[in-house]
């Protein structure tokens, strides 16, 4: 939640302090003692006083979501293997061990009827074989893939470029509720994060990282 602090910075803090709780509460002099970059120290000191972690977790509880840090047993095993795995996942619904058998199906928002039909049929057939279908809940191919998995009685996961409490596209609010009942909404972005363009390419690494392959 601190601008400019990503996975590399967090790993440096972990290496220096052993756990992130100690790093979070470290004084400025303690941070500097570990030879961390001056820019990182400044960001931590400047922003952490304005971040209310209790309020953040209250929001999580209010929408019945769960937060899985990188070292949690429920964090997807395959996602840990990518170079830039998110340190935290927000989840509405449930991630199950069987979701390690997953295929991502993604494509254009402006899909032809043929494209939507193929995405639906593929997702339907794969879900019948207990393959979890992962997509991005967008219009077009994504929503067809989610629908195919749901109609087959299977599981589906939507990886979002916004907070898991934000319906985007807005007319997919009902689809989001159905996905929660049949899988999960997943995001690395904190609660109430709005959808902005730069978030969507960034979320794609999570989508592919959770899947055995991408169609």
C-alpha positions as CSV (number, residue, x, y, z in Angstrom):
1,X,0.0,0.0,0.0
2,X,3.1,2.3,0.0
3,X,3.8,3.8,-3.5
4,X,7.1,2.6,-5.0
5,X,7.4,-0.4,-2.6
6,X,7.2,-3.7,-4.5
7,X,8.4,-7.3,-4.2
8,X,12.1,-6.4,-4.4
9,X,11.8,-3.9,-1.7
10,X,9.8,-6.2,0.5
11,X,12.3,-9.0,0.1
12,X,15.1,-6.6,1.1
13,X,13.1,-5.7,4.3
14,X,12.5,-9.4,5.0
15,X,16.2,-10.1,4.6
16,X,17.2,-7.3,6.9
17,X,14.6,-7.8,9.7
18,X,13.5,-11.4,9.5
19,X,9.8,-10.6,9.3
20,X,7.8,-7.7,8.0
21,X,6.3,-6.8,11.4
22,X,9.7,-5.9,12.7
23,X,10.4,-3.9,9.5
24,X,7.1,-2.1,9.8
25,X,7.8,-0.9,13.4
26,X,11.5,-0.2,12.9
27,X,12.7,3.3,13.6
28,X,14.2,5.4,10.9
29,X,17.7,4.9,12.4
30,X,17.1,1.1,12.5
31,X,16.1,1.2,8.8
32,X,19.2,3.1,7.8
33,X,21.4,0.8,9.9
34,X,20.6,-2.1,7.5
35,X,21.9,-0.1,4.5
36,X,18.5,0.1,2.8
37,X,18.2,2.6,-0.1
38,X,17.5,6.1,1.2
39,X,14.4,6.3,-1.1
40,X,12.9,3.1,0.5
41,X,13.5,4.4,4.0
42,X,11.9,7.7,3.1
43,X,8.8,6.1,1.6
44,X,8.3,3.8,4.7
45,X,8.8,6.6,7.2
46,X,6.5,9.0,5.2
47,X,3.6,6.7,4.4
48,X,3.3,4.1,7.1
49,X,1.9,6.7,9.6
50,X,-1.0,7.4,7.2
51,X,-1.9,3.7,6.6
52,X,-4.5,2.3,9.1
53,X,-4.0,-1.4,9.0
54,X,-6.9,-2.0,11.4
55,X,-9.2,0.0,9.2
56,X,-8.0,-2.0,6.2
57,X,-8.7,-5.4,7.9
58,X,-12.1,-4.1,9.0
59,X,-12.9,-3.5,5.3
60,X,-11.8,-7.0,4.5
61,X,-14.0,-8.5,7.2
62,X,-17.0,-6.3,6.1
63,X,-17.0,-7.9,2.6
64,X,-16.2,-11.4,4.0
65,X,-12.9,-11.5,2.2
66,X,-9.6,-13.1,3.2
67,X,-6.1,-11.9,2.9
68,X,-3.4,-14.5,2.1
69,X,0.2,-13.4,2.5
70,X,2.9,-15.1,0.4
71,X,3.8,-17.6,3.1
72,X,0.2,-18.7,3.9
73,X,-0.6,-22.4,3.2
74,X,-3.6,-21.4,1.1
75,X,-1.5,-19.1,-1.2
76,X,-1.5,-20.8,-4.7
77,X,1.6,-22.9,-4.9
78,X,2.2,-22.3,-8.6
79,X,1.9,-18.5,-8.2
80,X,4.9,-18.6,-5.8
81,X,7.1,-19.8,-8.6
82,X,6.8,-16.7,-10.8
83,X,9.5,-14.0,-10.5
84,X,7.2,-11.2,-9.3
85,X,4.6,-13.0,-7.2
86,X,2.4,-10.7,-5.2
87,X,3.2,-10.6,-1.5
88,X,-0.5,-10.5,-0.6
89,X,-3.7,-11.8,-2.2
90,X,-7.2,-10.6,-1.4
91,X,-9.8,-13.3,-1.9
92,X,-13.6,-13.4,-1.9
93,X,-14.8,-16.9,-2.1
94,X,-12.4,-19.8,-1.6
95,X,-9.2,-21.1,-3.0
96,X,-9.0,-24.9,-2.8
97,X,-6.1,-27.3,-3.3
98,X,-7.8,-28.7,-6.5
99,X,-7.5,-25.2,-8.0
100,X,-3.9,-26.1,-8.7
101,X,-5.4,-28.0,-11.7
102,X,-6.3,-24.8,-13.6
103,X,-6.3,-23.4,-17.1
104,X,-6.7,-19.7,-17.9
105,X,-8.9,-18.8,-20.8
106,X,-8.7,-15.2,-21.9
107,X,-9.3,-13.1,-25.0
108,X,-10.7,-10.0,-26.6
109,X,-13.6,-8.0,-25.1
110,X,-15.0,-7.5,-28.6
111,X,-15.4,-11.1,-29.3
112,X,-17.4,-12.6,-32.2
113,X,-20.3,-15.0,-31.4
114,X,-18.1,-17.8,-32.6
115,X,-15.3,-16.8,-30.2
116,X,-17.6,-16.6,-27.3
117,X,-19.1,-20.0,-28.1
118,X,-15.7,-21.6,-28.3
119,X,-14.6,-20.1,-25.0
120,X,-17.8,-21.3,-23.4
121,X,-17.6,-24.8,-24.8
122,X,-13.9,-25.2,-23.9
123,X,-14.5,-24.0,-20.4
124,X,-17.6,-26.2,-20.0
125,X,-15.8,-29.4,-21.2
126,X,-12.7,-28.7,-19.0
127,X,-14.7,-27.9,-15.9
128,X,-16.5,-31.3,-16.3
129,X,-13.0,-32.8,-16.0
130,X,-12.4,-31.0,-12.7
131,X,-10.2,-28.3,-14.3
132,X,-10.6,-24.9,-12.6
133,X,-11.1,-22.1,-15.2
134,X,-9.3,-18.8,-14.5
135,X,-10.1,-15.6,-16.4
136,X,-10.4,-11.8,-15.8
137,X,-14.2,-11.2,-15.7
138,X,-14.1,-8.9,-18.6
139,X,-16.6,-8.7,-21.4
140,X,-16.3,-11.1,-24.3
141,X,-14.1,-14.2,-24.0
142,X,-13.5,-13.9,-20.3
143,X,-17.1,-13.8,-19.3
144,X,-18.0,-16.6,-21.7
145,X,-15.2,-18.8,-20.1
146,X,-16.5,-18.1,-16.5
147,X,-20.1,-18.9,-17.7
148,X,-19.0,-22.2,-19.2
149,X,-17.3,-23.4,-16.1
150,X,-20.3,-22.3,-13.9
151,X,-22.9,-24.0,-16.1
152,X,-20.8,-27.2,-16.0
153,X,-21.0,-27.2,-12.2
154,X,-17.2,-26.5,-12.0
155,X,-15.0,-24.0,-10.4
156,X,-13.8,-20.7,-11.8
157,X,-11.6,-17.9,-10.5
158,X,-11.6,-14.3,-11.7
159,X,-8.3,-12.3,-11.3
160,X,-9.1,-8.6,-11.1
161,X,-7.3,-5.3,-11.8
162,X,-9.2,-3.6,-9.0
163,X,-10.2,-4.4,-5.4
164,X,-12.3,-7.5,-4.8
165,X,-15.1,-5.3,-3.5
166,X,-15.3,-3.3,-6.8
167,X,-17.6,-4.5,-9.5
168,X,-16.0,-4.0,-12.9
169,X,-17.4,-4.0,-15.4
170,X,-20.4,-2.8,-13.4
171,X,-22.9,-4.9,-15.3
172,X,-20.9,-8.0,-14.2
173,X,-21.8,-7.5,-10.6
174,X,-24.1,-10.6,-10.7
175,X,-21.4,-12.6,-12.5
176,X,-19.0,-11.6,-9.7
177,X,-21.4,-12.9,-7.0
178,X,-21.8,-16.2,-8.9
179,X,-18.1,-16.6,-9.2
180,X,-17.7,-16.1,-5.4
181,X,-20.2,-19.0,-4.9
182,X,-18.4,-21.2,-7.4
183,X,-14.7,-20.3,-6.8
184,X,-13.2,-16.9,-6.0
185,X,-12.5,-13.3,-6.9
186,X,-8.7,-12.7,-6.5
187,X,-6.7,-9.4,-6.5
188,X,-3.4,-8.1,-5.2
189,X,-5.0,-4.6,-4.9
190,X,-6.3,-3.4,-1.6
191,X,-10.0,-2.9,-0.9
192,X,-11.7,-0.1,-2.7
193,X,-9.0,0.1,-5.4
194,X,-10.6,1.5,-8.6
195,X,-9.9,-0.1,-12.0
196,X,-7.3,1.9,-13.9
197,X,-5.6,0.9,-17.1
198,X,-2.1,0.1,-15.7
199,X,-3.6,-2.5,-13.3
200,X,-4.8,-4.9,-15.9
201,X,-1.5,-5.8,-17.6
202,X,-0.1,-6.2,-14.1
203,X,-2.8,-8.6,-13.0
204,X,-2.1,-10.8,-16.0
205,X,1.0,-12.3,-14.4
206,X,-1.2,-13.6,-11.5
207,X,-3.7,-15.0,-13.9
208,X,-1.1,-17.0,-15.8
209,X,0.9,-17.8,-12.7
210,X,-2.1,-19.6,-11.1
211,X,-2.7,-21.7,-14.2
212,X,-0.9,-24.7,-15.7
213,X,-1.5,-23.0,-19.1
214,X,-3.3,-20.3,-21.0
215,X,-5.7,-20.6,-23.8
